[in-house]
Amino acid sequence: AEIGLEHNLGLTCDPVGGLVQIPCIERNAIAAVKAINAAQMALRGDGEHHISLDHAIRTMRDTGADMHDKYKETSRGGLAVNLIEC
């Protein structure tokens, strides 16, 4: 679980057009593939981890607390404000 979690730290939630299609649903599809790969890596490993799951969870909490509110599902930052209208 730690392997999968550590590679998703600091991601913004910046729904384009107020919808969750971009980037949220796409990101979840990619995360599903990453989760399978993380599980395969863990199963092939020796059981030793440099970072514990507890530390990864704590870091995710801290990262979220440090992140500016405009990147937290408000559509006021990130990709949401960089959409070029055609």
Phi and psi in degrees as a GROMACS rama.xvg file:
@    title "Ramachandran Plot"
@    xaxis  label "Phi"
@    yaxis  label "Psi"
@TYPE xy
-63.1473  -40.4449  GLU-2
-60.5761  -45.0875  ILE-3
-67.1197  -38.2291  GLY-4
-71.3941  -41.3461  LEU-5
-64.6585  -22.0738  GLU-6
-92.0095  9.81574  HIS-7
-123.337  15.4607  ASN-8
-71.202  137.042  LEU-9
79.0261  13.5643  GLY-10
-74.0497  139.704  LEU-11
-84.003  157.15  THR-12
-117.593  94.0463  CYS-13
-127.501  72.4205  ASP-14
-60.2774  123.711  PRO-15
-74.831  127.494  VAL-16
68.3686  17.6472  GLY-17
75.3401  6.35755  GLY-18
-106.33  155.797  LEU-19
-91.5822  3.43533  VAL-20
-61.3067  -50.01  GLN-21
-117.887  124.536  ILE-22
-97.0708  0.416986  PRO-23
-62.3226  -54.0232  CYS-24
-65.4259  -41.7137  ILE-25
-61.8497  -41.355  GLU-26
-63.8474  -39.1082  ARG-27
-64.7493  -37.7648  ASN-28
-63.8322  -43.5497  ALA-29
-66.0431  -38.7558  ILE-30
-64.0506  -33.2173  ALA-31
-63.554  -42.4632  ALA-32
-65.3162  -42.4022  VAL-33
-62.7484  -35.2191  LYS-34
-65.3956  -40.5288  ALA-35
-63.4782  -45.6731  ILE-36
-62.7961  -40.1824  ASN-37
-63.4255  -40.7317  ALA-38
-63.9722  -42.2099  ALA-39
-63.8945  -40.3625  GLN-40
-63.3912  -43.2778  MET-41
-64.5984  -40.9916  ALA-42
-67.7227  -29.2736  LEU-43
-88.1418  -9.46839  ARG-44
-79.7438  -178.331  GLY-45
-96.8549  5.08175  ASP-46
88.9547  -7.15747  GLY-47
-87.6502  136.026  GLU-48
-126.908  134.925  HIS-49
-75.7955  -30.4764  HIS-50
-125.237  128.267  ILE-51
-78.8791  160.226  SER-52
-60.3991  -40.9242  LEU-53
-58.9516  -42.0875  ASP-54
-67.4993  -38.0849  HIS-55
-65.2572  -41.3227  ALA-56
-64.7847  -44.5305  ILE-57
-61.0991  -41.4185  ARG-58
-65.5648  -38.9337  THR-59
-63.344  -41.9366  MET-60
-60.8997  -47.5171  ARG-61
-64.095  -40.5268  ASP-62
-62.8365  -43.845  THR-63
-62.793  -39.0728  GLY-64
-66.9881  -34.4651  ALA-65
-79.276  -20.2965  ASP-66
-71.8799  139.404  MET-67
-63.9904  142.292  HIS-68
-58.4316  -29.3164  ASP-69
-65.1648  -14.3413  LYS-70
-97.8244  9.83542  TYR-71
-113.038  72.3419  LYS-72
54.6993  43.7813  GLU-73
-111.994  -12.8197  THR-74
61.9845  24.4302  SER-75
-110.326  7.0347  ARG-76
-153.618  174.452  GLY-77
63.1779  -139.671  GLY-78
-61.0933  -31.0622  LEU-79
-59.5645  -30.4408  ALA-80
-101.885  4.68506  VAL-81
-113.976  16.5755  ASN-82
-76.2141  127.078  LEU-83
-92.2424  118.771  ILE-84
-76.8247  129.297  GLU-85
